[in-house]
Amino acid sequence: MADIEHTSPGQGDDSEFFSVEEAARYLRLTRSTLDHYRCQGRGPVYRKHGARVFYTRTSLDTWSNRHTYVSTSERIKPES
């Protein structure tokens, strides 16, 4: 399996699908954590093809960018 490289925003390709394992590795999470977040509705937006779950780089980056903090108690407000 090929390594997944991080790219800067705007370079994502929504035709590229990441499996759950690839998405977890990209986000540096365990698969079980990503599965748990998906079940709770707290994870990145995903697509289902039959029983299989896939993520796009854009959805992973968007989700990650929403979880940005300046301290343990203060989230960075998203730009308008």
C-alpha positions as CSV (number, residue, x, y, z in Angstrom):
1,M,0.0,0.0,0.0
2,A,1.4,3.4,-0.9
3,D,2.2,6.0,1.7
4,I,-0.3,8.9,2.0
5,E,1.3,12.3,1.7
6,H,-0.1,15.5,3.2
7,T,-0.8,18.3,0.8
8,S,-1.7,21.9,1.3
9,P,-5.3,23.0,1.1
10,G,-6.6,23.4,-2.5
11,Q,-4.5,20.4,-3.7
12,G,-7.0,17.8,-2.6
13,D,-8.7,15.7,-5.2
14,D,-12.2,14.6,-4.4
15,S,-12.0,11.8,-6.9
16,E,-9.3,10.1,-4.6
17,F,-10.9,7.9,-2.0
18,F,-9.3,6.9,1.2
19,S,-10.3,3.6,3.0
20,V,-10.9,3.8,6.7
21,E,-7.4,2.5,7.4
22,E,-5.8,5.0,5.0
23,A,-7.9,7.9,6.5
24,A,-6.9,6.9,10.0
25,R,-3.2,6.9,9.1
26,Y,-3.6,10.2,7.3
27,L,-5.1,11.8,10.4
28,R,-2.7,9.9,12.7
29,L,-5.5,8.2,14.5
30,T,-6.2,4.5,15.2
31,R,-8.8,2.9,13.0
32,S,-10.9,2.2,16.1
33,T,-10.9,5.9,17.0
34,L,-12.0,6.9,13.5
35,D,-14.7,4.2,13.6
36,H,-15.9,5.4,17.0
37,Y,-16.1,9.1,15.8
38,R,-18.0,8.0,12.7
39,C,-20.6,6.0,14.8
40,Q,-21.0,9.1,17.1
41,G,-21.3,11.5,14.2
42,R,-18.2,13.3,15.3
43,G,-15.9,12.3,12.5
44,P,-15.1,13.5,9.0
45,V,-17.8,13.4,6.3
46,Y,-17.7,10.0,4.6
47,R,-19.2,8.1,1.7
48,K,-20.5,4.6,1.5
49,H,-20.2,2.4,-1.5
50,G,-22.2,-0.6,-0.5
51,A,-20.9,-1.6,2.9
52,R,-17.5,0.1,2.4
53,V,-16.7,3.5,3.9
54,F,-14.5,6.0,2.1
55,Y,-13.2,9.5,2.8
56,T,-11.9,12.2,0.5
57,R,-8.8,14.3,1.3
58,T,-11.0,17.4,1.4
59,S,-13.3,15.9,4.0
60,L,-10.4,14.8,6.2
61,D,-8.7,18.2,5.9
62,T,-11.9,20.1,6.6
63,W,-12.6,18.0,9.7
64,S,-9.1,18.4,11.0
65,N,-9.1,22.1,10.5
66,R,-12.2,22.4,12.6
67,H,-10.3,21.0,15.5
68,T,-7.7,23.7,15.9
69,Y,-7.0,25.2,19.3
70,V,-4.7,27.9,20.8
71,S,-5.0,26.5,24.3
72,T,-6.7,23.7,26.1
73,S,-9.8,25.8,26.6
74,E,-10.0,28.0,23.5
75,R,-10.8,26.9,20.0
76,I,-9.6,29.0,17.1
77,K,-12.6,30.6,15.4
78,P,-13.0,29.6,11.8
79,E,-12.5,32.4,9.2
80,S,-15.6,33.7,7.6
